[in-house]
Amino acid sequence: MLSWLVKLTFLGAAGTVTGSRYLLDVRARHILVDCGLFQGRKEIRQRNWERLPFDPRGIHAVLLTHAHVDHCAFLPVIVREGFSGPIYATPATIDLARLVLQDSAHIQEEEASYANRKGYSRHHPALPLYTAADAERAMERLRPLGYREAREIVPGVAATFGDAGHILGSANLRLQIDGRHRISVAFSGDIGRYAEPLLNDPEPIREARWIVCESTYGDRIHERVSDFEPLANAVEAIVERGGVMVIPAFAIGRTQTILFGLRELVDRGRIPMLPVYLDSPMAVRATRIFGQHPKDHDVEARALMADGTPPLEYPDLRIASTREESEAINKVDGPAVIISASGMATGGRVLHHLRQRLPERRNMVVLVGFQADGTRGRALQDGAGEIKMHGSWVPVRAEIRTLPGFSAHADREEILRWLRGFESPPNALYLTHGENGARTSLADFIRGTLGWKVHLPEHLEVVSLSGEA
Ligand SMILES: [Zn+2]
């Protein structure tokens, strides 16, 4: 049937912000766009363990938009289950994905061994979702595809990445499908911010019959990224009361923007110099990789570099590599700043910093990234009086501040700006990668302002992209 020549299946990020996986079937060819891990609430995370709704051995190619866990960290599973084709990604994404996959495998192995020690798993022994060896095999499949280079990834289907401006190496994607009916499909990836100091603006895609677009902040308007005043105010408050500021931050993306902001504020004399502890080995490596891809920086970052001011070099940065160095930070007295992962306080070293600092009023937790439903970060953001960590309840007396200006995701106006880059309306726009409130609100807004046909796909929904709308 002609109408089923091209179909799209929403295997994740439909009604949630995690687990981005889209399967595109073009005649007998099968292409997967992103292969992310589900995170957040237990019933969502459980999907990582369910039987796959497709056969990985039948997938011909994977296109990876960027190196965040919720877009790439399920790759080791499909490789272990028999996927043996290429995984296309930009060169910077490949460098970062290696880091993320290694780290993610490590976390999976730790969780399994912890469950075995504590005996709380239903399975004996508890097995990790995947191992470091599985991650290693997934990395071997990564193939570079630069921005704006069209590449025929399977016969009759050409893929082109554009700069998404979300994190280093991040991409949006346009697929051109040849045949009796030429069809083009656009994937927004995660859309970044306009006028961000380190990265380029999100690049528009001019034409697509079908668009799949994220909606993380579809119901909100952010502050400008280059406005570091809210950060300066938070630092001033912490200096005044001699407290410690803990910033749970995604190792890739947010950490670099915060370092940039702090350095800017010190250089301008806006805040006094105080020690900044970077306690995330992955963030340290990601910061180094950032320096290795100057082509992907925006003009402002490049100008600083040329000027002899490395944009991410905060003068009093103290790096904790070992576990001992990390634990030693517990003894640090304020004022000081601690930046540590994970960004939603779901795991990682930031937990012991929170446990140490949350009970005291003079301290502050600054939330700079999206906090998914069901995470400790979201509980803090929502004003929880205590949160559970390592089996015990920790009282929350520290001040909790959210600085939405640091978000790596476009707000509603910025998503609209990106969509306006298309020269004509698509047959349909599918909104994904957002909680239902955000995407419903965005859908109404788009219908009202652009008059487009907008659809909110359900988990595992299949749509036909052939024929006429
Ligand atoms: Zn992302």
Boltz pocket constraint, residues with backbone or C-beta under 6 A from the ligand:
constraints:
  - pocket:
      binder: B
      contacts: [[A, 66], [A, 68], [A, 71], [A, 166], [A, 190]]
      max_distance: 6.0
